């Protein structure tokens, strides 16, 4: 190695050391909250996707609703079934995006039920039925169906079957729609605007007015989505 080559190697090492110090001082690189970067889910014994942040339900919806209300959250049911293509998309794309999972965990408790399941569930009216029977009572036809229950038993009183819910969406929706459906329920948007599509149209116009680009068909959320949402 010549003197010039030796000096070059030393200089290069100094650059590497300096860069390493800067990176260490700046802390870990922050993951993008808007892309699907969370670990892929595994299947449980029922052949359904397992997520450790689901609510630990005793399958008594009355107790679950009361406990959820005390936490200042809303109770939501994910209705699924084995070998559900669109359920798989929901888990592999939407529920691997940190900001979506943050939104759900902050404001909702999620119970997952199987439309063909045999576990006994106590409904809001006190009746005890299998998951499959309850799915029929609620007129659950498609999977996934995300069903938002009312905020209290008092509100649910006298409302049977699907009439007891506040909102639902059926099938698979891309992250943009999926995220804002939860926001719609979180802020009780259905009280002032029963049409989710019209409500979302207003959101879209607001984003455009603020020069925030979004793609409703993308497998991610808009990176510049304001924190107010």
Z-matrix of the N, CA and C atoms (Angstrom, degrees):
N
C 1 1.463
C 2 1.528 1 109.25
N 3 1.322 2 117.32 1 130.21
C 4 1.461 3 121.26 2 -179.93
C 5 1.515 4 110.30 3 -79.09
N 6 1.328 5 115.77 4 169.76
C 7 1.460 6 120.32 5 178.75
C 8 1.502 7 112.40 6 -61.66
N 9 1.376 8 115.34 7 -41.22
C 10 1.461 9 119.06 8 179.18
C 11 1.535 10 111.43 9 -64.45
N 12 1.353 11 115.70 10 -41.80
C 13 1.465 12 119.39 11 178.64
C 14 1.517 13 110.79 12 -63.61
N 15 1.364 14 116.41 13 -39.30
C 16 1.462 15 120.31 14 178.83
C 17 1.513 16 110.96 15 -63.51
N 18 1.337 17 116.01 16 -43.91
C 19 1.465 18 119.41 17 178.85
C 20 1.535 19 111.25 18 -63.47
N 21 1.353 20 116.20 19 -36.70
C 22 1.465 21 120.45 20 179.13
C 23 1.516 22 111.55 21 -65.62
N 24 1.347 23 116.54 22 -42.33
C 25 1.460 24 120.42 23 178.92
C 26 1.517 25 111.03 24 -63.27
N 27 1.330 26 116.32 25 -41.96
C 28 1.461 27 120.31 26 179.74
C 29 1.531 28 110.88 27 -62.94
N 30 1.327 29 115.03 28 -44.13
C 31 1.469 30 119.38 29 178.95
C 32 1.525 31 111.30 30 -61.95
N 33 1.331 32 116.74 31 -41.27
C 34 1.467 33 121.58 32 179.85
C 35 1.524 34 111.32 33 -63.82
N 36 1.361 35 115.30 34 -40.01
C 37 1.465 36 119.32 35 178.47
C 38 1.524 37 111.30 36 -65.45
N 39 1.336 38 115.72 37 -37.94
C 40 1.461 39 119.38 38 177.91
C 41 1.528 40 110.46 39 -62.06
N 42 1.339 41 116.26 40 -41.67
C 43 1.471 42 120.63 41 178.16
C 44 1.520 43 110.48 42 -61.28
N 45 1.342 44 116.66 43 -44.55
C 46 1.457 45 120.41 44 -179.85
C 47 1.518 46 111.32 45 -62.60
N 48 1.336 47 116.91 46 -44.67
C 49 1.457 48 120.76 47 179.85
C 50 1.524 49 110.60 48 -62.72
N 51 1.338 50 116.42 49 -44.33
C 52 1.460 51 121.16 50 -179.84
C 53 1.531 52 111.13 51 -61.59
N 54 1.340 53 115.92 52 -42.72
C 55 1.466 54 120.59 53 179.07
C 56 1.520 55 110.86 54 -63.25
N 57 1.329 56 116.81 55 -42.12
C 58 1.463 57 121.15 56 179.97
C 59 1.519 58 111.06 57 -62.14
N 60 1.342 59 116.14 58 -41.71
C 61 1.460 60 119.92 59 179.40
C 62 1.524 61 110.87 60 -62.26
N 63 1.338 62 116.30 61 -42.71
C 64 1.472 63 121.09 62 179.19
C 65 1.523 64 110.81 63 -61.02
N 66 1.333 65 116.73 64 -44.83
C 67 1.467 66 120.79 65 -179.05
C 68 1.513 67 111.40 66 -65.03
N 69 1.345 68 117.03 67 -40.52
C 70 1.452 69 120.61 68 179.04
C 71 1.518 70 110.89 69 -65.76
N 72 1.303 71 116.13 70 -38.35
C 73 1.465 72 120.03 71 -179.09
C 74 1.519 73 111.65 72 -69.70
N 75 1.316 74 116.64 73 -31.96
C 76 1.466 75 120.18 74 -177.78
C 77 1.514 76 112.65 75 -79.75
N 78 1.336 77 119.55 76 -10.26
C 79 1.455 78 122.66 77 178.93
C 80 1.513 79 111.75 78 83.43
N 81 1.326 80 117.14 79 179.87
C 82 1.458 81 120.73 80 -177.90
C 83 1.518 82 112.41 81 -66.30
N 84 1.296 83 116.97 82 148.56
C 85 1.464 84 121.96 83 178.10
C 86 1.527 85 108.94 84 -69.24
N 87 1.315 86 116.65 85 129.42
C 88 1.460 87 121.49 86 -177.91
C 89 1.526 88 110.24 87 -73.38
N 90 1.335 89 115.49 88 129.27
C 91 1.461 90 120.24 89 178.66
C 92 1.528 91 109.80 90 -69.95
N 93 1.303 92 117.24 91 148.94
C 94 1.457 93 122.05 92 178.65
C 95 1.523 94 109.12 93 -74.54
N 96 1.324 95 116.64 94 118.04
C 97 1.470 96 121.67 95 -176.89
C 98 1.522 97 112.26 96 -74.07
N 99 1.314 98 118.15 97 -6.25
C 100 1.458 99 120.84 98 -171.65
C 101 1.521 100 113.57 99 -106.74
N 102 1.322 101 117.56 100 -2.28
C 103 1.460 102 121.57 101 -179.97
C 104 1.532 103 110.41 102 -113.21
N 105 1.341 104 117.82 103 156.50
C 106 1.474 105 121.28 104 -179.66
C 107 1.525 106 112.28 105 -75.91
N 108 1.337 107 116.18 106 84.93
C 109 1.460 108 119.74 107 -176.06
C 110 1.525 109 113.15 108 -116.19
N 111 1.333 110 118.53 109 -6.36
C 112 1.459 111 119.95 110 177.65
C 113 1.528 112 109.97 111 -68.69
N 114 1.336 113 118.10 112 157.36
C 115 1.472 114 120.56 113 -177.65
C 116 1.525 115 112.19 114 -57.75
N 117 1.316 116 115.73 115 144.70
C 118 1.467 117 120.90 116 176.93
C 119 1.524 118 109.40 117 -66.50
N 120 1.317 119 118.08 118 141.31
C 121 1.464 120 120.69 119 -178.79
C 122 1.523 121 112.23 120 -75.17
N 123 1.329 122 114.92 121 155.86
C 124 1.461 123 121.11 122 172.93
C 125 1.522 124 108.80 123 -103.74
N 126 1.330 125 116.31 124 165.92
C 127 1.459 126 120.82 125 178.95
C 128 1.522 127 109.81 126 -93.67
N 129 1.339 128 116.13 127 141.84
C 130 1.458 129 119.93 128 176.37
C 131 1.528 130 110.24 129 -88.70
N 132 1.324 131 116.86 130 -170.39
C 133 1.462 132 120.90 131 -175.90
C 134 1.524 133 112.86 132 -65.54
N 135 1.328 134 116.73 133 -21.98
C 136 1.467 135 120.67 134 178.15
C 137 1.527 136 112.00 135 -85.31
N 138 1.323 137 116.58 136 -4.99
C 139 1.456 138 119.49 137 -175.55
C 140 1.512 139 112.44 138 81.25
N 141 1.357 140 117.09 139 19.54
C 142 1.458 141 122.55 140 178.40
C 143 1.521 142 108.87 141 -108.11
N 144 1.311 143 116.35 142 155.29
C 145 1.463 144 120.89 143 -177.42
C 146 1.530 145 110.48 144 -70.36
N 147 1.320 146 116.14 145 132.46
C 148 1.463 147 121.83 146 -178.06
C 149 1.522 148 110.32 147 -98.19
N 150 1.319 149 117.02 148 131.52
C 151 1.462 150 123.24 149 174.17
C 152 1.529 151 107.70 150 -132.09
N 153 1.323 152 116.65 151 127.82
C 154 1.461 153 119.95 152 -174.58
C 155 1.527 154 113.29 153 -75.98
N 156 1.331 155 118.00 154 -6.35
C 157 1.459 156 119.64 155 -179.89
C 158 1.526 157 112.91 156 -96.58
N 159 1.320 158 117.57 157 3.07
C 160 1.464 159 119.49 158 175.44
C 161 1.528 160 109.95 159 -64.71
N 162 1.329 161 116.03 160 152.47
C 163 1.453 162 121.76 161 179.91
C 164 1.522 163 109.94 162 -69.24
N 165 1.318 164 115.91 163 137.32
C 166 1.463 165 121.73 164 -179.56
C 167 1.523 166 109.06 165 -82.57
N 168 1.315 167 115.93 166 84.76
C 169 1.459 168 121.92 167 -173.66
C 170 1.525 169 111.66 168 -83.50
N 171 1.333 170 115.53 169 142.00
C 172 1.455 171 121.09 170 171.61
C 173 1.517 172 111.13 171 -90.00
N 174 1.345 173 115.71 172 9.33
C 175 1.474 174 124.02 173 179.26
C 176 1.525 175 112.54 174 63.81
N 177 1.329 176 115.46 175 27.42
C 178 1.463 177 121.35 176 168.22
C 179 1.529 178 105.27 177 -116.82
N 180 1.330 179 116.00 178 102.46
C 181 1.458 180 120.31 179 -173.33
C 182 1.527 181 112.51 180 -63.66
N 183 1.336 182 117.02 181 -25.96
C 184 1.468 183 119.72 182 177.70
C 185 1.524 184 110.36 183 -65.83
N 186 1.331 185 115.78 184 -47.10
C 187 1.467 186 120.02 185 179.10
C 188 1.534 187 110.92 186 -66.80
N 189 1.321 188 115.63 187 -40.94
C 190 1.464 189 119.64 188 179.77
C 191 1.524 190 111.21 189 -61.98
N 192 1.337 191 115.83 190 -40.54
C 193 1.468 192 120.03 191 -179.02
C 194 1.525 193 110.56 192 -67.09
N 195 1.334 194 116.57 193 -42.71
C 196 1.465 195 120.44 194 -179.77
C 197 1.524 196 110.99 195 -64.59
N 198 1.336 197 117.23 196 -44.12
C 199 1.471 198 121.14 197 179.67
C 200 1.518 199 111.04 198 -65.77
N 201 1.318 200 116.36 199 -39.20
C 202 1.464 201 121.18 200 179.99
C 203 1.523 202 111.26 201 -66.16
N 204 1.319 203 116.02 202 -39.14
C 205 1.467 204 119.68 203 179.33
C 206 1.523 205 110.89 204 -64.79
N 207 1.328 206 117.03 205 -38.32
C 208 1.465 207 120.42 206 178.25
C 209 1.531 208 111.16 207 -62.31
N 210 1.315 209 116.41 208 -29.51
C 211 1.463 210 121.42 209 178.92
C 212 1.529 211 112.08 210 -81.89
N 213 1.322 212 116.79 211 -4.38
C 214 1.457 213 120.56 212 -177.78
C 215 1.510 214 112.81 213 74.23
N 216 1.329 215 116.40 214 26.99
C 217 1.462 216 121.16 215 -178.05
C 218 1.529 217 110.85 216 -117.45
N 219 1.316 218 115.86 217 178.49
C 220 1.458 219 123.52 218 175.30
C 221 1.524 220 109.25 219 -113.79
N 222 1.335 221 116.08 220 147.32
C 223 1.459 222 121.42 221 179.78
C 224 1.525 223 109.56 222 -96.18
N 225 1.328 224 115.66 223 130.79
C 226 1.462 225 120.94 224 -177.56
C 227 1.526 226 109.26 225 -134.44
N 228 1.323 227 115.81 226 142.28
C 229 1.464 228 121.81 227 178.81
C 230 1.519 229 109.24 228 -109.97
N 231 1.330 230 116.58 229 128.51
C 232 1.457 231 122.14 230 168.50
C 233 1.522 232 107.20 231 -94.62
N 234 1.324 233 116.84 232 110.99
C 235 1.467 234 121.24 233 175.87
C 236 1.521 235 108.66 234 -91.75
N 237 1.330 236 116.03 235 124.39
C 238 1.458 237 120.39 236 -175.75
C 239 1.529 238 110.68 237 -139.25
N 240 1.319 239 115.73 238 179.03
C 241 1.457 240 122.04 239 173.60
C 242 1.521 241 108.69 240 -155.13
N 243 1.317 242 114.92 241 163.04
C 244 1.470 243 120.73 242 -179.62
C 245 1.531 244 110.20 243 -65.69
N 246 1.331 245 115.83 244 146.74
C 247 1.469 246 122.87 245 177.47
C 248 1.534 247 112.30 246 58.69
N 249 1.314 248 115.23 247 37.42
C 250 1.468 249 121.09 248 179.53
C 251 1.523 250 108.69 249 -92.27
N 252 1.320 251 116.87 250 110.80
C 253 1.458 252 122.10 251 -177.36
C 254 1.516 253 112.27 252 -59.85
N 255 1.321 254 116.91 253 -44.66
C 256 1.463 255 120.20 254 -176.98
C 257 1.522 256 112.11 255 -75.50
N 258 1.347 257 116.87 256 -28.19
C 259 1.467 258 119.19 257 172.16
C 260 1.520 259 109.18 258 -63.14
N 261 1.321 260 115.82 259 -41.42
C 262 1.456 261 120.49 260 179.58
C 263 1.527 262 110.93 261 -60.85
N 264 1.329 263 116.99 262 -42.18
C 265 1.465 264 120.58 263 177.88
C 266 1.526 265 110.87 264 -62.76
N 267 1.324 266 116.61 265 -40.39
C 268 1.453 267 120.49 266 179.56
C 269 1.527 268 111.20 267 -60.05
N 270 1.335 269 116.45 268 -40.99
C 271 1.461 270 120.79 269 -178.25
C 272 1.526 271 112.23 270 -79.81
N 273 1.314 272 116.75 271 -38.68
C 274 1.461 273 119.82 272 -176.10
C 275 1.526 274 112.87 273 -76.17
N 276 1.324 275 117.44 274 -23.95
C 277 1.463 276 120.79 275 -178.47
C 278 1.537 277 110.59 276 -113.25
N 279 1.320 278 117.38 277 -70.25
C 280 1.468 279 121.64 278 -171.59
C 281 1.521 280 113.30 279 -60.75
N 282 1.334 281 116.20 280 -48.58
C 283 1.459 282 119.68 281 -173.32
C 284 1.521 283 112.82 282 -86.97
N 285 1.332 284 115.73 283 17.79
C 286 1.467 285 120.88 284 169.07
C 287 1.532 286 110.38 285 -112.54
N 288 1.328 287 115.87 286 3.69
C 289 1.469 288 120.83 287 177.52
C 290 1.528 289 108.10 288 -92.75
N 291 1.318 290 118.09 289 116.53
C 292 1.472 291 120.57 290 -174.85
C 293 1.524 292 114.72 291 -52.17
N 294 1.337 293 117.02 292 -43.11
C 295 1.468 294 117.81 293 -176.00
C 296 1.526 295 111.73 294 -65.88
N 297 1.316 296 118.11 295 -34.22
C 298 1.461 297 120.73 296 177.26
C 299 1.517 298 110.25 297 -66.33
N 300 1.325 299 117.00 298 -46.07
C 301 1.466 300 120.84 299 -179.64
C 302 1.526 301 110.25 300 -65.19
N 303 1.332 302 117.70 301 -37.43
C 304 1.465 303 121.31 302 175.95
C 305 1.528 304 110.37 303 -61.12
N 306 1.317 305 116.46 304 -45.59
C 307 1.465 306 121.16 305 179.74
C 308 1.526 307 110.50 306 -58.10
N 309 1.331 308 116.60 307 -46.58
C 310 1.462 309 120.79 308 -178.12
C 311 1.523 310 110.81 309 -66.32
N 312 1.330 311 117.05 310 -48.40
C 313 1.465 312 120.18 311 -177.17
C 314 1.522 313 112.58 312 -64.46
N 315 1.314 314 117.23 313 -33.39
C 316 1.461 315 120.66 314 -178.23
C 317 1.520 316 113.09 315 -71.96
N 318 1.320 317 117.52 316 -29.46
C 319 1.466 318 119.74 317 -170.74
C 320 1.524 319 115.31 318 -126.72
N 321 1.345 320 117.32 319 -4.96
C 322 1.458 321 119.36 320 -174.74
C 323 1.528 322 111.65 321 -138.94
N 324 1.336 323 115.29 322 151.72
C 325 1.451 324 122.33 323 165.33
C 326 1.527 325 107.28 324 -110.12
N 327 1.316 326 116.09 325 126.31
C 328 1.464 327 121.63 326 -174.74
C 329 1.523 328 110.76 327 -103.93
N 330 1.337 329 115.68 328 127.29
C 331 1.459 330 122.74 329 170.99
C 332 1.520 331 107.35 330 -111.63
N 333 1.302 332 117.29 331 132.96
C 334 1.467 333 119.64 332 177.97
C 335 1.542 334 108.90 333 -107.03
N 336 1.341 335 115.38 334 126.25
C 337 1.453 336 121.64 335 177.92
C 338 1.523 337 109.79 336 -122.24
N 339 1.332 338 114.91 337 150.97
C 340 1.464 339 123.63 338 -178.53
C 341 1.528 340 108.50 339 -100.74
N 342 1.320 341 117.78 340 124.07
C 343 1.470 342 119.39 341 -176.43
C 344 1.526 343 112.36 342 -64.76
N 345 1.338 344 117.65 343 -16.01
C 346 1.466 345 121.26 344 176.26
C 347 1.535 346 111.17 345 -110.75
N 348 1.332 347 116.94 346 10.04
C 349 1.459 348 121.33 347 -173.61
C 350 1.524 349 112.99 348 -71.47
N 351 1.321 350 114.91 349 155.99
C 352 1.459 351 121.71 350 -177.89
C 353 1.522 352 112.81 351 -108.61
N 354 1.329 353 117.39 352 -3.14
C 355 1.465 354 119.08 353 179.07
C 356 1.531 355 109.83 354 -63.77
N 357 1.318 356 115.90 355 145.46
C 358 1.460 357 120.83 356 -179.95
C 359 1.530 358 109.96 357 -84.66
N 360 1.329 359 114.64 358 132.56
C 361 1.461 360 121.61 359 -178.42
C 362 1.527 361 108.90 360 -125.88
N 363 1.325 362 116.71 361 132.45
C 364 1.464 363 121.27 362 174.41
C 365 1.522 364 108.53 363 -89.38
N 366 1.320 365 115.81 364 119.17
C 367 1.458 366 120.82 365 -176.54
C 368 1.531 367 110.56 366 -78.65
N 369 1.314 368 116.69 367 173.64
C 370 1.458 369 122.21 368 -178.99
C 371 1.520 370 112.47 369 -61.74
N 372 1.332 371 117.30 370 -26.38
C 373 1.464 372 120.67 371 179.62
C 374 1.528 373 112.41 372 -90.86
N 375 1.332 374 117.01 373 4.56
C 376 1.456 375 121.03 374 176.85
C 377 1.513 376 115.43 375 93.13
N 378 1.327 377 117.96 376 -9.60
C 379 1.460 378 120.05 377 178.60
C 380 1.527 379 110.12 378 -72.67
N 381 1.339 380 115.55 379 147.60
C 382 1.458 381 121.46 380 -179.30
C 383 1.525 382 108.71 381 -112.14
N 384 1.318 383 115.66 382 122.02
C 385 1.451 384 121.56 383 -177.59
C 386 1.518 385 109.36 384 -140.89
N 387 1.340 386 115.42 385 163.42
C 388 1.456 387 118.80 386 173.00
C 389 1.525 388 109.06 387 -72.75
N 390 1.321 389 116.44 388 163.91
C 391 1.466 390 120.01 389 175.92
C 392 1.534 391 110.31 390 -55.35
N 393 1.319 392 116.27 391 -43.97
C 394 1.462 393 120.54 392 -179.02
C 395 1.526 394 111.00 393 -61.64
N 396 1.325 395 116.99 394 -42.78
C 397 1.467 396 120.29 395 179.38
C 398 1.527 397 110.97 396 -67.38
N 399 1.318 398 116.37 397 -38.63
C 400 1.461 399 119.96 398 179.17
C 401 1.525 400 110.78 399 -66.70
N 402 1.337 401 116.66 400 -37.35
C 403 1.460 402 120.31 401 176.46
C 404 1.527 403 110.30 402 -60.08
N 405 1.339 404 116.34 403 -40.44
C 406 1.456 405 120.25 404 177.00
C 407 1.515 406 111.96 405 -65.67
N 408 1.322 407 116.03 406 -40.57
C 409 1.467 408 121.04 407 179.30
C 410 1.523 409 110.89 408 -62.45
N 411 1.342 410 117.14 409 -38.25
C 412 1.452 411 122.24 410 -179.84
C 413 1.528 412 112.69 411 -87.52
N 414 1.328 413 116.57 412 1.59
C 415 1.466 414 121.21 413 -179.76
C 416 1.521 415 111.40 414 58.05
N 417 1.343 416 115.19 415 45.77
C 418 1.465 417 121.05 416 176.58
C 419 1.527 418 107.80 417 -85.96
N 420 1.308 419 116.79 418 115.85
C 421 1.463 420 122.29 419 -175.74
C 422 1.522 421 111.33 420 -113.29
N 423 1.321 422 116.39 421 -41.54
C 424 1.462 423 121.37 422 -174.83
C 425 1.535 424 110.86 423 -102.59
N 426 1.329 425 114.98 424 152.06
C 427 1.463 426 119.30 425 171.32
C 428 1.522 427 108.61 426 -128.39
N 429 1.341 428 117.22 427 139.89
C 430 1.463 429 123.08 428 -3.62
C 431 1.527 430 111.85 429 -76.67
N 432 1.328 431 115.60 430 148.88
C 433 1.459 432 121.95 431 165.92
C 434 1.522 433 106.61 432 -118.51
N 435 1.317 434 116.15 433 128.71
C 436 1.460 435 121.67 434 177.61
C 437 1.524 436 106.91 435 -106.29
N 438 1.329 437 115.25 436 115.21
C 439 1.461 438 121.75 437 -171.47
C 440 1.526 439 109.82 438 -115.47
N 441 1.329 440 116.27 439 121.25
C 442 1.458 441 122.04 440 -179.32
C 443 1.524 442 109.74 441 -97.30
N 444 1.323 443 115.74 442 118.43
C 445 1.456 444 120.66 443 -178.38
C 446 1.524 445 110.33 444 -82.76
N 447 1.338 446 117.21 445 162.19
C 448 1.472 447 119.78 446 179.99
C 449 1.522 448 111.33 447 -65.49
N 450 1.320 449 115.80 448 168.10
C 451 1.459 450 120.15 449 -173.53
C 452 1.518 451 113.78 450 -77.06
N 453 1.333 452 118.23 451 -18.89
C 454 1.456 453 120.06 452 -178.04
C 455 1.520 454 110.37 453 -153.95
N 456 1.331 455 115.62 454 162.71
C 457 1.462 456 120.80 455 176.68
C 458 1.524 457 110.43 456 -66.30
N 459 1.334 458 116.94 457 -31.11
C 460 1.459 459 120.64 458 178.77
C 461 1.528 460 110.55 459 -62.60
N 462 1.314 461 116.52 460 -41.75
C 463 1.464 462 120.63 461 178.17
C 464 1.522 463 110.38 462 -68.68
N 465 1.344 464 116.49 463 -35.87
C 466 1.468 465 120.54 464 -177.79
C 467 1.521 466 112.89 465 -74.63
N 468 1.329 467 117.79 466 -19.54
C 469 1.461 468 121.55 467 -175.51
C 470 1.527 469 111.32 468 -57.50
N 471 1.335 470 114.97 469 129.23
C 472 1.459 471 120.86 470 178.36
C 473 1.514 472 114.08 471 80.94
N 474 1.329 473 117.54 472 -0.63
C 475 1.466 474 121.61 473 177.56
C 476 1.520 475 107.81 474 -108.81
N 477 1.312 476 117.35 475 108.87
C 478 1.455 477 121.42 476 -175.00
C 479 1.520 478 112.51 477 -101.56
N 480 1.333 479 115.03 478 152.82
C 481 1.458 480 120.69 479 176.34
C 482 1.510 481 112.04 480 58.84
N 483 1.327 482 116.44 481 -139.27
C 484 1.459 483 121.24 482 -176.51
C 485 1.529 484 112.22 483 -65.17
N 486 1.343 485 117.62 484 -18.60
C 487 1.461 486 120.35 485 179.08
C 488 1.531 487 111.78 486 -71.01
N 489 1.334 488 116.50 487 -13.50
C 490 1.460 489 119.44 488 -179.16
C 491 1.531 490 112.18 489 -82.05
N 492 1.317 491 117.74 490 -11.31
C 493 1.465 492 120.42 491 -177.55
C 494 1.519 493 110.81 492 -86.93
N 495 1.326 494 116.03 493 160.43
C 496 1.463 495 120.72 494 174.83
C 497 1.521 496 111.76 495 -94.15
N 498 1.309 497 116.32 496 -31.92
C 499 1.461 498 120.17 497 -177.94
C 500 1.516 499 108.56 498 -167.14
N 501 1.323 500 116.14 499 154.07
C 502 1.463 501 121.36 500 172.66
C 503 1.519 502 109.24 501 -148.48
N 504 1.332 503 115.98 502 155.01
C 505 1.461 504 119.33 503 166.38
C 506 1.516 505 108.19 504 -133.88
N 507 1.321 506 113.89 505 141.94
C 508 1.461 507 121.68 506 -171.20
C 509 1.523 508 110.44 507 -116.65
N 510 1.331 509 115.87 508 136.59
C 511 1.449 510 120.50 509 178.52
C 512 1.519 511 111.76 510 88.97
N 513 1.325 512 115.30 511 -170.50
C 514 1.463 513 120.42 512 -176.97
C 515 1.520 514 111.07 513 -99.16
N 516 1.335 515 115.47 514 135.03
C 517 1.455 516 122.40 515 174.97
C 518 1.515 517 108.85 516 -124.59
N 519 1.307 518 116.76 517 143.59
C 520 1.455 519 122.10 518 177.25
C 521 1.544 520 109.92 519 -61.97
N 522 1.344 521 117.26 520 162.16
C 523 1.469 522 120.87 521 -173.52
C 524 1.523 523 115.89 522 -51.48
N 525 1.342 524 118.06 523 -39.02
C 526 1.465 525 119.84 524 -177.45
C 527 1.525 526 110.84 525 -60.41
N 528 1.327 527 117.54 526 -53.48
C 529 1.460 528 121.10 527 178.94
C 530 1.525 529 110.95 528 -64.74
N 531 1.328 530 115.69 529 -41.74
C 532 1.465 531 121.00 530 -177.03
C 533 1.526 532 110.43 531 -59.49
N 534 1.324 533 116.41 532 -48.41
C 535 1.461 534 121.29 533 -179.12
C 536 1.531 535 111.02 534 -60.81
N 537 1.311 536 115.76 535 -46.00
C 538 1.455 537 118.72 536 -175.10
C 539 1.528 538 112.81 537 -74.97
N 540 1.317 539 118.90 538 -19.01
C 541 1.462 540 119.94 539 172.18
C 542 1.522 541 110.67 540 -65.12
N 543 1.331 542 115.28 541 -40.66
C 544 1.463 543 118.43 542 176.89
C 545 1.529 544 110.39 543 -68.20
N 546 1.322 545 116.99 544 -38.35
C 547 1.469 546 119.89 545 177.90
C 548 1.522 547 110.37 546 -65.26
N 549 1.309 548 117.26 547 -37.99
C 550 1.475 549 123.47 548 178.54
C 551 1.524 550 110.43 549 -57.23
N 552 1.335 551 116.51 550 -45.03
C 553 1.462 552 120.37 551 179.69
C 554 1.527 553 110.42 552 -75.19
N 555 1.328 554 116.50 553 -39.87
C 556 1.465 555 120.63 554 -178.99
C 557 1.524 556 111.96 555 -55.25
N 558 1.335 557 116.87 556 -43.58
C 559 1.464 558 120.36 557 -177.83
C 560 1.531 559 111.71 558 -95.88
N 561 1.332 560 116.98 559 8.29
C 562 1.468 561 123.27 560 179.26
C 563 1.523 562 111.47 561 58.68
N 564 1.321 563 114.94 562 42.41
C 565 1.462 564 120.03 563 -179.68
C 566 1.516 565 113.38 564 -61.82
N 567 1.341 566 116.11 565 -24.75
C 568 1.469 567 120.60 566 -178.35
C 569 1.528 568 112.31 567 -67.74
N 570 1.335 569 117.45 568 -17.50
C 571 1.464 570 119.66 569 179.87
C 572 1.527 571 111.52 570 -73.55
N 573 1.318 572 116.60 571 -36.64
C 574 1.466 573 120.60 572 -179.80
C 575 1.520 574 112.92 573 -95.07
N 576 1.348 575 116.15 574 -27.21
C 577 1.463 576 120.68 575 -179.87
C 578 1.527 577 108.85 576 -140.20
N 579 1.333 578 117.63 577 97.34
C 580 1.468 579 120.99 578 -178.54
C 581 1.530 580 113.91 579 -63.29
N 582 1.328 581 116.95 580 -22.82
C 583 1.463 582 120.72 581 179.46
C 584 1.519 583 109.69 582 -88.53
N 585 1.331 584 117.30 583 111.22
C 586 1.457 585 120.38 584 178.90
C 587 1.520 586 111.21 585 -62.35
N 588 1.326 587 117.82 586 -39.19
C 589 1.461 588 120.97 587 -177.64
C 590 1.526 589 111.14 588 -63.41
N 591 1.315 590 118.46 589 -41.45
C 592 1.460 591 120.66 590 177.95
C 593 1.526 592 110.35 591 -66.79
N 594 1.324 593 115.67 592 -41.03
C 595 1.469 594 120.12 593 177.86
C 596 1.522 595 110.29 594 -61.00
N 597 1.338 596 116.57 595 -44.57
C 598 1.458 597 120.50 596 -179.34
C 599 1.527 598 110.94 597 -67.54
N 600 1.334 599 116.37 598 -31.67
C 601 1.464 600 119.69 599 176.30
C 602 1.519 601 111.52 600 -60.19
N 603 1.342 602 116.19 601 -38.31
C 604 1.462 603 120.18 602 177.35
C 605 1.529 604 110.54 603 -66.28
N 606 1.335 605 116.74 604 -37.98
C 607 1.463 606 120.70 605 176.77
C 608 1.528 607 110.11 606 -61.64
N 609 1.334 608 116.16 607 -45.72
C 610 1.452 609 121.20 608 179.99
C 611 1.513 610 112.30 609 -59.89
N 612 1.326 611 117.02 610 -42.83
C 613 1.469 612 120.35 611 179.14
C 614 1.525 613 110.89 612 -65.16
N 615 1.332 614 116.40 613 -37.28
C 616 1.458 615 119.91 614 178.18
C 617 1.530 616 111.25 615 -64.76
N 618 1.328 617 116.22 616 -41.13
C 619 1.459 618 119.89 617 178.13
C 620 1.531 619 110.91 618 -63.88
N 621 1.332 620 116.46 619 -41.97
C 622 1.463 621 120.36 620 179.82
C 623 1.521 622 111.23 621 -64.13
N 624 1.339 623 116.69 622 -40.50
C 625 1.463 624 120.55 623 179.74
C 626 1.524 625 111.61 624 -62.85
N 627 1.340 626 115.76 625 -27.23
C 628 1.461 627 120.59 626 179.18
C 629 1.524 628 112.11 627 -98.89
N 630 1.353 629 115.46 628 16.09
C 631 1.470 630 122.07 629 176.30
C 632 1.531 631 113.08 630 57.58
N 633 1.321 632 115.73 631 35.31
C 634 1.467 633 121.19 632 177.21
C 635 1.529 634 108.32 633 -100.07
N 636 1.318 635 115.53 634 116.16
C 637 1.455 636 120.34 635 -177.97
C 638 1.525 637 110.52 636 -80.69
N 639 1.324 638 115.18 637 141.56
C 640 1.459 639 120.15 638 176.52
C 641 1.517 640 109.61 639 -148.00
N 642 1.332 641 114.54 640 154.36
C 643 1.463 642 121.35 641 -179.01
C 644 1.520 643 107.18 642 -131.00
N 645 1.325 644 116.92 643 110.97
C 646 1.461 645 120.22 644 -175.80
C 647 1.528 646 112.54 645 -69.32
N 648 1.332 647 117.32 646 -12.32
C 649 1.467 648 120.78 647 -179.64
C 650 1.526 649 112.65 648 -102.12
N 651 1.305 650 117.56 649 0.01
C 652 1.468 651 121.06 650 -176.86
C 653 1.524 652 111.05 651 -78.16
N 654 1.333 653 115.91 652 154.72
C 655 1.465 654 121.81 653 177.08
C 656 1.526 655 110.85 654 -91.25
N 657 1.308 656 116.78 655 35.33
C 658 1.454 657 122.68 656 177.42
C 659 1.516 658 108.40 657 -157.37
N 660 1.332 659 116.38 658 168.28
C 661 1.453 660 121.38 659 176.34
C 662 1.523 661 109.53 660 -91.72
N 663 1.334 662 117.59 661 159.75
C 664 1.462 663 119.47 662 175.80
C 665 1.529 664 110.25 663 -60.19
N 666 1.314 665 118.82 664 123.69
C 667 1.466 666 120.76 665 -178.16
C 668 1.521 667 113.91 666 -58.28
N 669 1.346 668 117.67 667 -27.43
C 670 1.461 669 121.57 668 -177.91
C 671 1.523 670 112.13 669 -99.28
N 672 1.328 671 118.00 670 21.86
C 673 1.460 672 121.58 671 -179.54
C 674 1.533 673 109.67 672 -62.60
N 675 1.346 674 117.85 673 122.52
C 676 1.471 675 120.27 674 -176.39
C 677 1.531 676 112.88 675 -61.21
N 678 1.323 677 115.97 676 150.05
C 679 1.459 678 121.36 677 -178.60
C 680 1.529 679 111.87 678 -67.46
N 681 1.333 680 117.94 679 -17.29
C 682 1.466 681 120.24 680 179.47
C 683 1.525 682 111.52 681 -63.07
N 684 1.339 683 116.09 682 -18.53
C 685 1.452 684 120.18 683 176.92
C 686 1.518 685 110.77 684 -96.50
